[in-house]
């Protein structure tokens, strides 16, 4: 244990980011140096407990303040490590590994996780974490081995199942199988059963490019894996690189110490990319009150913008936030590029006919980061949704829950347990993309809390309303000139306001659909213009190089599971 504490001190000392001490429970070094020994002993008696220190570190992790969390855990290890047989020790180990991983200290994180394998309570979880880290580093054999170990210890470990699949079926092809002269595409490629909105995103980006540039050979690069020398060589063999879409500017989804946002790219590798770079329909995705810690993201954003020909943000709120972090000379590179899911009718082939007048109202809720979405007001929110359900059903509508993730089904469970209201569920996460599109296309109106539970049905021509628990939903409604389609999740009149508008839509649905059709065309102009720039249409030399260097069958028309 002394060795672990020593390593922790070294690791913490190596961090060059400033430490935010908002959650610190321990005194600053030297704070009481002028006190006598009796006072010092008294102060030590008031030192926080192991549990309090762990809770402090967990709060720092929740705020994506990983440098401060590492400092807190280092101080805990130096003062008093939990007993290796205690639950606090396993809590400490797993939290420490998570923090080291978030700082891209991958080898150190895997070493720490080995200590958790000795407990039957945490063996499977620790091995699954090891497998994920190995996948991030492209160490697929080691990742598969760790994931298999995790599944043997717990067959229900979904994280291990996903890691095993990813290691056995990497998203990026080998150099021998990769296209040349195509388009590299950095995106979050979700695994089977993942968030329905994230499933749609890479497909929509590619369809928007091909809509203006024709069929394209695609080189997929998973945003969460380290962008290393092998990926650099592959990308430099293409004609351009596209990054997006989605809310990639976020510090706490797959955090890393290389870039500070979701694309895990070291600055040195970013600067060696030789092809044109376009950031396409990305969101500055922070919740209200959330922020990037330190200056890692700012430095990486500046380097990215210097290299990119286009920084396409999906709403004007994101544009304002990004421009505020850049020098004025780079502001013109930041452009409005709406999410291409908002024009799915125009770019996705084979959609079923739109169905007006079905009377189906789809409701979507989101529970990730629930404390940021609801604070302590979830009970009041649930009561308002109950009132909404009563009114809409009384008006003759069929109310159903559209779940982008299994966790979204919590709303149906809570309505049932608290009010006896049972909602049929459409599990979009368990449907193909086209099946999910058909469900949204057949609704009369969609009331969504997730961004893509608004943007996807809108792009399919279906009337939409937004429950705002994240700024991006209001940004979207404002961008299309319909701010009255957005309703705050904490509004004490939410139930009645939503019900009034849904009932109005049900009575004038065709007018709403015609309005959406016009609004789509306005967004399409921006997307088409950005797609033409991002595609970097091939010239004769590119075409000949691609046909000479690419084996048959390398065109990737749809992203595969992550």
Buried (B, 14 or more C-beta within 10 A) or exposed (E): EEEBBEBBBEBBEEBEBEBBBEBBBBEEEEEEEEEEEEEEEEEEEEBBEBEEBBBBBBBBBBBBBBBBBBBBBBBBBBBEBBEEEEEBBBBBBBBBBBBBBBBBBBEBBBBBBEBBBEBEEBBBBBBBBBBBBBBBBBBBEBBBBBBBBBBEBBEEBEBBBBBBBBBEEBBBBEEEEBBBBBBBBBBBBBBEBBBBBBBBBBBBBBBBBBBBBEEBBBBBBBBBBBBBEEBBEBBBBBBBBBBBBBBBBBBBBBBBBBBBBBBBBBBEBBEBBEBBBBBBBBBBBBBEEBEBBBBBBEEBBBBBBBBBEBBBBBBEBBBEBBBEBBEEEBBEBBBBBBBBBBBBBBBBEEBEEBEBEBBBBBBBBBBEBEEBBBEEEBEBBBBBBBBBBBBBBEBEBBBBBBBBBEBBBBBBEBBEEEBEBEBEBBBBBBBEBEEBBBBBBBBBBBBBBBBBBBBBBBBBBBBBBBBBBBBBBBBBBBBBEBEEBBBBBBBEEBBBBBBEBBBBBBEEBEEBBEBBEEBBEEBBEBBBBBBBBBBBEBEEEBEEBBEEEBEEEBEBEEBEBB
